[in-house]
Amino acid sequence: MPQHKSAVKRIRTSERQRERNRSVRSRVRTAIRKFEEGAAERKAELLREATSELDNAVRKGVIKESTANRKKSRLARGLNRAAAKETPRQ
């Protein structure tokens, strides 16, 4: 058990931050999973939603900006590859 008043407060604030971070990370993972499993005709919309969730997580300080940029880049690359498979070359 904490002995100091400041340590008690720190435990409370840490717990609140942990819960918020968990919920934000969960929303990000859900958006990415929906994009990956989504229908081909909705991929662009799902990419926009996933990108928005990643940006939101960066704004809240849950993930680093470079991590979000890397994930967004990989998702966009997946969208472009899926689009390339659908359209036959001429």
mmCIF file of the C-alpha atoms, coordinates in Angstrom:
data_MODEL
# 
_entry.id   MODEL 
# 
loop_
_atom_site.group_PDB 
_atom_site.id 
_atom_site.type_symbol 
_atom_site.label_atom_id 
_atom_site.label_alt_id 
_atom_site.label_comp_id 
_atom_site.label_asym_id 
_atom_site.label_entity_id 
_atom_site.label_seq_id 
_atom_site.pdbx_PDB_ins_code 
_atom_site.Cartn_x 
_atom_site.Cartn_y 
_atom_site.Cartn_z 
_atom_site.occupancy 
_atom_site.B_iso_or_equiv 
_atom_site.pdbx_formal_charge 
_atom_site.auth_seq_id 
_atom_site.auth_comp_id 
_atom_site.auth_asym_id 
_atom_site.auth_atom_id 
_atom_site.pdbx_PDB_model_num 
ATOM 1  C CA . MET A 1 1  ? 0.000   0.000  0.000   1.00 0.00 ? 1  MET A CA 1 
ATOM 2  C CA . PRO A 1 2  ? 1.202   3.509  -0.741  1.00 0.00 ? 2  PRO A CA 1 
ATOM 3  C CA . GLN A 1 3  ? 2.431   5.478  2.239   1.00 0.00 ? 3  GLN A CA 1 
ATOM 4  C CA . HIS A 1 4  ? 2.216   9.004  0.831   1.00 0.00 ? 4  HIS A CA 1 
ATOM 5  C CA . LYS A 1 5  ? -0.754  11.044 -0.266  1.00 0.00 ? 5  LYS A CA 1 
ATOM 6  C CA . SER A 1 6  ? 0.891   11.778 -3.614  1.00 0.00 ? 6  SER A CA 1 
ATOM 7  C CA . ALA A 1 7  ? 1.401   8.063  -4.249  1.00 0.00 ? 7  ALA A CA 1 
ATOM 8  C CA . VAL A 1 8  ? -2.292  7.406  -3.633  1.00 0.00 ? 8  VAL A CA 1 
ATOM 9  C CA . LYS A 1 9  ? -3.215  10.110 -6.126  1.00 0.00 ? 9  LYS A CA 1 
ATOM 10 C CA . ARG A 1 10 ? -0.711  8.759  -8.638  1.00 0.00 ? 10 ARG A CA 1 
ATOM 11 C CA . ILE A 1 11 ? -2.317  5.322  -8.434  1.00 0.00 ? 11 ILE A CA 1 
ATOM 12 C CA . ARG A 1 12 ? -5.744  6.830  -9.120  1.00 0.00 ? 12 ARG A CA 1 
ATOM 13 C CA . THR A 1 13 ? -4.556  8.875  -12.100 1.00 0.00 ? 13 THR A CA 1 
ATOM 14 C CA . SER A 1 14 ? -2.540  5.967  -13.514 1.00 0.00 ? 14 SER A CA 1 
ATOM 15 C CA . GLU A 1 15 ? -5.601  3.732  -13.384 1.00 0.00 ? 15 GLU A CA 1 
ATOM 16 C CA . ARG A 1 16 ? -7.726  6.331  -15.198 1.00 0.00 ? 16 ARG A CA 1 
ATOM 17 C CA . GLN A 1 17 ? -5.062  6.735  -17.890 1.00 0.00 ? 17 GLN A CA 1 
ATOM 18 C CA . ARG A 1 18 ? -4.717  2.978  -18.258 1.00 0.00 ? 18 ARG A CA 1 
ATOM 19 C CA . GLU A 1 19 ? -8.460  2.561  -18.812 1.00 0.00 ? 19 GLU A CA 1 
ATOM 20 C CA . ARG A 1 20 ? -8.552  5.380  -21.355 1.00 0.00 ? 20 ARG A CA 1 
ATOM 21 C CA . ASN A 1 21 ? -5.514  4.024  -23.203 1.00 0.00 ? 21 ASN A CA 1 
ATOM 22 C CA . ARG A 1 22 ? -7.045  0.539  -23.303 1.00 0.00 ? 22 ARG A CA 1 
ATOM 23 C CA . SER A 1 23 ? -10.275 1.836  -24.782 1.00 0.00 ? 23 SER A CA 1 
ATOM 24 C CA . VAL A 1 24 ? -8.511  3.963  -27.410 1.00 0.00 ? 24 VAL A CA 1 
ATOM 25 C CA . ARG A 1 25 ? -6.205  1.101  -28.425 1.00 0.00 ? 25 ARG A CA 1 
ATOM 26 C CA . SER A 1 26 ? -9.201  -1.207 -28.634 1.00 0.00 ? 26 SER A CA 1 
ATOM 27 C CA . ARG A 1 27 ? -11.021 1.219  -30.951 1.00 0.00 ? 27 ARG A CA 1 
ATOM 28 C CA . VAL A 1 28 ? -7.941  1.419  -33.178 1.00 0.00 ? 28 VAL A CA 1 
ATOM 29 C CA . ARG A 1 29 ? -7.578  -2.364 -33.371 1.00 0.00 ? 29 ARG A CA 1 
ATOM 30 C CA . THR A 1 30 ? -11.291 -2.783 -34.107 1.00 0.00 ? 30 THR A CA 1 
ATOM 31 C CA . ALA A 1 31 ? -11.166 -0.221 -36.930 1.00 0.00 ? 31 ALA A CA 1 
ATOM 32 C CA . ILE A 1 32 ? -8.114  -1.923 -38.462 1.00 0.00 ? 32 ILE A CA 1 
ATOM 33 C CA . ARG A 1 33 ? -9.739  -5.357 -38.198 1.00 0.00 ? 33 ARG A CA 1 
ATOM 34 C CA . LYS A 1 34 ? -12.937 -4.054 -39.836 1.00 0.00 ? 34 LYS A CA 1 
ATOM 35 C CA . PHE A 1 35 ? -10.842 -2.669 -42.695 1.00 0.00 ? 35 PHE A CA 1 
ATOM 36 C CA . GLU A 1 36 ? -8.977  -5.931 -43.197 1.00 0.00 ? 36 GLU A CA 1 
ATOM 37 C CA . GLU A 1 37 ? -12.115 -8.075 -43.071 1.00 0.00 ? 37 GLU A CA 1 
ATOM 38 C CA . GLY A 1 38 ? -14.436 -5.637 -44.842 1.00 0.00 ? 38 GLY A CA 1 
ATOM 39 C CA . ALA A 1 39 ? -16.008 -5.928 -48.240 1.00 0.00 ? 39 ALA A CA 1 
ATOM 40 C CA . ALA A 1 40 ? -13.954 -4.727 -51.193 1.00 0.00 ? 40 ALA A CA 1 
ATOM 41 C CA . GLU A 1 41 ? -16.463 -2.053 -52.193 1.00 0.00 ? 41 GLU A CA 1 
ATOM 42 C CA . ARG A 1 42 ? -16.316 -0.467 -48.712 1.00 0.00 ? 42 ARG A CA 1 
ATOM 43 C CA . LYS A 1 43 ? -12.507 -0.542 -48.315 1.00 0.00 ? 43 LYS A CA 1 
ATOM 44 C CA . ALA A 1 44 ? -12.016 3.180  -48.978 1.00 0.00 ? 44 ALA A CA 1 
ATOM 45 C CA . GLU A 1 45 ? -14.596 4.155  -46.362 1.00 0.00 ? 45 GLU A CA 1 
ATOM 46 C CA . LEU A 1 46 ? -13.184 1.702  -43.828 1.00 0.00 ? 46 LEU A CA 1 
ATOM 47 C CA . LEU A 1 47 ? -9.670  3.037  -44.472 1.00 0.00 ? 47 LEU A CA 1 
ATOM 48 C CA . ARG A 1 48 ? -10.900 6.544  -43.724 1.00 0.00 ? 48 ARG A CA 1 
ATOM 49 C CA . GLU A 1 49 ? -12.426 5.358  -40.433 1.00 0.00 ? 49 GLU A CA 1 
ATOM 50 C CA . ALA A 1 50 ? -9.273  3.481  -39.416 1.00 0.00 ? 50 ALA A CA 1 
ATOM 51 C CA . THR A 1 51 ? -7.117  6.496  -40.277 1.00 0.00 ? 51 THR A CA 1 
ATOM 52 C CA . SER A 1 52 ? -9.366  8.701  -38.177 1.00 0.00 ? 52 SER A CA 1 
ATOM 53 C CA . GLU A 1 53 ? -9.069  6.363  -35.187 1.00 0.00 ? 53 GLU A CA 1 
ATOM 54 C CA . LEU A 1 54 ? -5.276  6.273  -35.530 1.00 0.00 ? 54 LEU A CA 1 
ATOM 55 C CA . ASP A 1 55 ? -5.111  10.076 -35.665 1.00 0.00 ? 55 ASP A CA 1 
ATOM 56 C CA . ASN A 1 56 ? -7.348  10.258 -32.611 1.00 0.00 ? 56 ASN A CA 1 
ATOM 57 C CA . ALA A 1 57 ? -5.050  7.887  -30.697 1.00 0.00 ? 57 ALA A CA 1 
ATOM 58 C CA . VAL A 1 58 ? -2.050  10.069 -31.588 1.00 0.00 ? 58 VAL A CA 1 
ATOM 59 C CA . ARG A 1 59 ? -3.865  13.197 -30.440 1.00 0.00 ? 59 ARG A CA 1 
ATOM 60 C CA . LYS A 1 60 ? -4.624  11.567 -27.093 1.00 0.00 ? 60 LYS A CA 1 
ATOM 61 C CA . GLY A 1 61 ? -1.001  10.445 -26.715 1.00 0.00 ? 61 GLY A CA 1 
ATOM 62 C CA . VAL A 1 62 ? -1.793  6.731  -26.711 1.00 0.00 ? 62 VAL A CA 1 
ATOM 63 C CA . ILE A 1 63 ? 0.454   5.858  -29.665 1.00 0.00 ? 63 ILE A CA 1 
ATOM 64 C CA . LYS A 1 64 ? 3.325   7.708  -31.293 1.00 0.00 ? 64 LYS A CA 1 
ATOM 65 C CA . GLU A 1 65 ? 2.817   9.621  -34.503 1.00 0.00 ? 65 GLU A CA 1 
ATOM 66 C CA . SER A 1 66 ? 5.351   7.549  -36.434 1.00 0.00 ? 66 SER A CA 1 
ATOM 67 C CA . THR A 1 67 ? 3.606   4.338  -35.359 1.00 0.00 ? 67 THR A CA 1 
ATOM 68 C CA . ALA A 1 68 ? 0.270   5.672  -36.606 1.00 0.00 ? 68 ALA A CA 1 
ATOM 69 C CA . ASN A 1 69 ? 1.835   6.817  -39.876 1.00 0.00 ? 69 ASN A CA 1 
ATOM 70 C CA . ARG A 1 70 ? 3.363   3.381  -40.423 1.00 0.00 ? 70 ARG A CA 1 
ATOM 71 C CA . LYS A 1 71 ? 0.036   1.655  -39.787 1.00 0.00 ? 71 LYS A CA 1 
ATOM 72 C CA . LYS A 1 72 ? -1.826  4.079  -42.082 1.00 0.00 ? 72 LYS A CA 1 
ATOM 73 C CA . SER A 1 73 ? 0.752   3.512  -44.808 1.00 0.00 ? 73 SER A CA 1 
ATOM 74 C CA . ARG A 1 74 ? 0.409   -0.257 -44.575 1.00 0.00 ? 74 ARG A CA 1 
ATOM 75 C CA . LEU A 1 75 ? -3.378  -0.044 -44.660 1.00 0.00 ? 75 LEU A CA 1 
ATOM 76 C CA . ALA A 1 76 ? -3.312  2.235  -47.705 1.00 0.00 ? 76 ALA A CA 1 
ATOM 77 C CA . ARG A 1 77 ? -0.879  -0.123 -49.410 1.00 0.00 ? 77 ARG A CA 1 
ATOM 78 C CA . GLY A 1 78 ? -3.307  -2.975 -48.771 1.00 0.00 ? 78 GLY A CA 1 
ATOM 79 C CA . LEU A 1 79 ? -6.143  -0.951 -50.281 1.00 0.00 ? 79 LEU A CA 1 
ATOM 80 C CA . ASN A 1 80 ? -4.072  -0.171 -53.368 1.00 0.00 ? 80 ASN A CA 1 
ATOM 81 C CA . ARG A 1 81 ? -3.090  -3.820 -53.789 1.00 0.00 ? 81 ARG A CA 1 
ATOM 82 C CA . ALA A 1 82 ? -6.730  -4.914 -53.512 1.00 0.00 ? 82 ALA A CA 1 
ATOM 83 C CA . ALA A 1 83 ? -7.742  -2.322 -56.103 1.00 0.00 ? 83 ALA A CA 1 
ATOM 84 C CA . ALA A 1 84 ? -4.967  -3.454 -58.437 1.00 0.00 ? 84 ALA A CA 1 
ATOM 85 C CA . LYS A 1 85 ? -6.146  -7.067 -58.233 1.00 0.00 ? 85 LYS A CA 1 
ATOM 86 C CA . GLU A 1 86 ? -9.715  -6.098 -59.138 1.00 0.00 ? 86 GLU A CA 1 
ATOM 87 C CA . THR A 1 87 ? -8.910  -3.966 -62.167 1.00 0.00 ? 87 THR A CA 1 
ATOM 88 C CA . PRO A 1 88 ? -7.472  -5.957 -65.059 1.00 0.00 ? 88 PRO A CA 1 
ATOM 89 C CA . ARG A 1 89 ? -4.523  -4.473 -66.892 1.00 0.00 ? 89 ARG A CA 1 
ATOM 90 C CA . GLN A 1 90 ? -4.934  -3.277 -70.455 1.00 0.00 ? 90 GLN A CA 1 
# 
